[in-house]
Amino acid sequence: MVNPSKVDIVVVGGGLVGGPLAIALAQQGFFVAVIDQEPSQDLLKPDLDGRTTAVSYGSRLIFDELGIWGKVEHTAEPILDIRVFEQGSPWAVYYDHRDIGEAPMGYIVENRTLRQGIFHRAKEALDYVTWMAPASVTWTERNPEGVAVHLADGRILKASLLVGAEGRLSPTRDEAGIKTLRWDYRQMALIAHVSHEKPHQGSAWEIFQPQGPFAILPLRTCPTTGTYRSGIVWTGAPDDIHRLLELDDTAISAELQELFPYFGDIQVSGKRWSYPLGAMVTKGTVDHRLVIVGDAAHTVHPVAGQGVNLGWRDAQTLANVLGKARGLGLDIGAKTLLQDYQRRRRLDTLSILAMTDGMVRLFSNQSSALSFLRNTGLGIVNQISPLKRRLMRHAMGV
Ligand SMILES: Cc1cc2nc3c(=O)[nH]c(=O)nc-3n(C[C@H](O)[C@H](O)[C@H](O)COP(=O)(O)OP(=O)(O)OC[C@H]3O[C@@H](n4cnc5c(N)ncnc54)[C@H](O)[C@@H]3O)c2cc1C
């Protein structure tokens, strides 16, 4: 059993990225302490986070290796095709998973089941992972010998490496003075679950409107009532989203029906959530005995459902780099090693950031010149099979 006051690695933030990272590190034989400010039972509450996540096929393979997939698979709905179009335009792109093989393009999983699966898998790795929650860090010392993490309750954890995984507001990143480049899209996303008359057939739809993209993502049919269900991500200007949040279920369902008539009668019910949308990237992701991962290092617009998939690839790469270093008897806090990790993750991060940012800028406006470009682009992508297959593989994370 791990002695929590002396571990190999301290991960601050046990969210969608910090949790899988701890499991991946445990699989490499590292003793890990995870510190999260939220009590574990609160993180698992259905009301905390109503989002659904598009888990790419590549991320599913990572989850298989980490033993998480078996815990969430029963709730995952395969994405068999993706339909993208601009409202009012005849052009559309239709990505069919059969164009590149048998595997689905990804899966839609509710965040609450993802969190539960990650947490329960981490508990199975308890010999290696100590989950400390609720707990918070007051200050940290990083010196040539190691790291000391001082907790608010007076405990001190000693380790060789500190990882900041507290999401976009990461105090670990800010205290280390790691510079960020950030911008605001002046958009918000409304999240809700909907039920509908016709089955979704495994299709994920994305409709671009000048105010922002609207996505409807397939969820598992309700096992008790047989109701067809999907999750929606309705993006728009903050004033519009506040207005939608205030409508009653009948009024918002009527607006949704007008925007999206393809599944027959459609009903919004239950809690609605909203999130402001911005992007952020750090100038670097490592410092002396420190690494930052997930949304602490990069936050992207949810337009392509890529943000946390990027974070899972951070986790996989970091665990592999550290595992190999340990096998060679190297110090896992060594600067050259951490810089190697940083180099490996840079291209993926910047290309997803550029792709999502480009999509938002190209589609979220009413310029007629850009409208011509958009429609020509959609038409070209749909017609050129090698290009389409390349984009599909990229989205699938393989
Ligand atoms: C509307 C919307 C839809 C999205 N859809 C998708 C999608 O379909 N696919 C996709 O890939 N991505 C999607 N994303 C992005 C995805 O949600 C994020 O990339 C992901 O949540 C980042 O995970 P994280 O672990 O880095 O941070 P978080 O999920 O924010 O977790 C941070 C953790 O750190 C803890 N914490 C915070 N501060 C402290 C502290 N000071 N001390 C200790 N603990 C702390 C928190 O309690 C939390 O557990 C979406 C985002 C939004 C806004």
The ligand as an SDF file (V2000), in Angstrom:
LIG
                    3D

 53 58  0  0  0  0  0  0  0  0999 V2000
  -19.9240   22.5020  -23.8760 C   0  0  0  0  0  0  0  0  0  0  0  0
  -18.7010   21.6210  -23.9440 C   0  0  0  0  0  0  0  0  0  0  0  0
  -18.7480   20.4140  -24.6370 C   0  0  0  0  0  0  0  0  0  0  0  0
  -17.6160   19.6250  -24.7540 C   0  0  0  0  0  0  0  0  0  0  0  0
  -17.6690   18.4670  -25.4860 N   0  0  0  0  0  0  0  0  0  0  0  0
  -16.5390   17.7550  -25.6890 C   0  0  0  0  0  0  0  0  0  0  0  0
  -16.5470   16.5770  -26.5210 C   0  0  0  0  0  0  0  0  0  0  0  0
  -17.5770   16.1410  -27.0430 O   0  0  0  0  0  0  0  0  0  0  0  0
  -15.3590   15.9270  -26.7220 N   0  0  0  0  0  0  0  0  0  0  0  0
  -14.1960   16.3770  -26.1710 C   0  0  0  0  0  0  0  0  0  0  0  0
  -13.1290   15.7870  -26.4300 O   0  0  0  0  0  0  0  0  0  0  0  0
  -14.1650   17.4440  -25.3380 N   0  0  0  0  0  0  0  0  0  0  0  0
  -15.2990   18.1530  -25.0900 C   0  0  0  0  0  0  0  0  0  0  0  0
  -15.2660   19.2530  -24.2860 N   0  0  0  0  0  0  0  0  0  0  0  0
  -14.0230   19.6020  -23.5750 C   0  0  0  0  0  0  0  0  0  0  0  0
  -13.8630   18.8110  -22.2690 C   0  0  0  0  0  0  0  0  0  0  0  0
  -14.9980   18.9510  -21.4510 O   0  0  0  0  0  0  0  0  0  0  0  0
  -12.6030   19.2730  -21.5230 C   0  0  0  0  0  0  0  0  0  0  0  0
  -11.5170   19.1750  -22.4230 O   0  0  0  0  0  0  0  0  0  0  0  0
  -12.3380   18.4160  -20.2910 C   0  0  0  0  0  0  0  0  0  0  0  0
  -13.3290   18.5900  -19.3040 O   0  0  0  0  0  0  0  0  0  0  0  0
  -10.9750   18.7630  -19.6870 C   0  0  0  0  0  0  0  0  0  0  0  0
  -10.6770   17.8530  -18.6620 O   0  0  0  0  0  0  0  0  0  0  0  0
   -9.6510   18.2690  -17.5100 P   0  0  0  0  0  0  0  0  0  0  0  0
   -9.5400   17.0600  -16.6340 O   0  0  0  0  0  0  0  0  0  0  0  0
   -8.4200   18.8580  -18.0860 O   0  0  0  0  0  0  0  0  0  0  0  0
  -10.3760   19.4410  -16.7090 O   0  0  0  0  0  0  0  0  0  0  0  0
  -11.7210   19.3590  -15.8750 P   0  0  0  0  0  0  0  0  0  0  0  0
  -12.6750   18.4020  -16.4800 O   0  0  0  0  0  0  0  0  0  0  0  0
  -12.1270   20.7900  -15.7030 O   0  0  0  0  0  0  0  0  0  0  0  0
  -11.2840   18.7510  -14.4650 O   0  0  0  0  0  0  0  0  0  0  0  0
  -10.5150   19.4760  -13.5520 C   0  0  0  0  0  0  0  0  0  0  0  0
  -10.5310   18.7660  -12.1960 C   0  0  0  0  0  0  0  0  0  0  0  0
   -9.6610   19.4850  -11.3170 O   0  0  0  0  0  0  0  0  0  0  0  0
  -10.3290   19.7800  -10.0870 C   0  0  0  0  0  0  0  0  0  0  0  0
   -9.7950   21.0520   -9.6160 N   0  0  0  0  0  0  0  0  0  0  0  0
   -9.9800   22.2880  -10.1300 C   0  0  0  0  0  0  0  0  0  0  0  0
   -9.2880   23.2030   -9.4290 N   0  0  0  0  0  0  0  0  0  0  0  0
   -8.6480   22.5280   -8.4500 C   0  0  0  0  0  0  0  0  0  0  0  0
   -7.7760   22.9290   -7.3930 C   0  0  0  0  0  0  0  0  0  0  0  0
   -7.4270   24.2110   -7.2190 N   0  0  0  0  0  0  0  0  0  0  0  0
   -7.3080   21.9710   -6.5540 N   0  0  0  0  0  0  0  0  0  0  0  0
   -7.6680   20.6620   -6.7130 C   0  0  0  0  0  0  0  0  0  0  0  0
   -8.4980   20.2410   -7.6950 N   0  0  0  0  0  0  0  0  0  0  0  0
   -8.9620   21.1540   -8.5610 C   0  0  0  0  0  0  0  0  0  0  0  0
  -11.8070   19.8290  -10.4540 C   0  0  0  0  0  0  0  0  0  0  0  0
  -12.6090   19.5130   -9.3230 O   0  0  0  0  0  0  0  0  0  0  0  0
  -11.9060   18.7530  -11.5520 C   0  0  0  0  0  0  0  0  0  0  0  0
  -12.1400   17.4770  -11.0090 O   0  0  0  0  0  0  0  0  0  0  0  0
  -16.4030   20.0520  -24.1470 C   0  0  0  0  0  0  0  0  0  0  0  0
  -16.3520   21.2480  -23.4200 C   0  0  0  0  0  0  0  0  0  0  0  0
  -17.4800   22.0310  -23.3160 C   0  0  0  0  0  0  0  0  0  0  0  0
  -17.4150   23.3370  -22.5440 C   0  0  0  0  0  0  0  0  0  0  0  0
  1  2  1  0
  2  3  1  0
  2 52  2  0
  3  4  2  0
  4  5  1  0
  4 50  1  0
  5  6  2  0
  6  7  1  0
  6 13  1  0
  7  8  2  0
  7  9  1  0
  9 10  1  0
 10 11  2  0
 10 12  1  0
 12 13  2  0
 13 14  1  0
 14 15  1  0
 14 50  1  0
 15 16  1  0
 16 17  1  0
 16 18  1  0
 18 19  1  0
 18 20  1  0
 20 21  1  0
 20 22  1  0
 22 23  1  0
 23 24  1  0
 24 25  2  0
 24 26  1  0
 24 27  1  0
 27 28  1  0
 28 29  2  0
 28 30  1  0
 28 31  1  0
 31 32  1  0
 32 33  1  0
 33 34  1  0
 33 48  1  0
 34 35  1  0
 35 36  1  0
 35 46  1  0
 36 37  1  0
 36 45  1  0
 37 38  2  0
 38 39  1  0
 39 40  1  0
 39 45  2  0
 40 41  1  0
 40 42  2  0
 42 43  1  0
 43 44  2  0
 44 45  1  0
 46 47  1  0
 46 48  1  0
 48 49  1  0
 50 51  2  0
 51 52  1  0
 52 53  1  0
M  END
$$$$
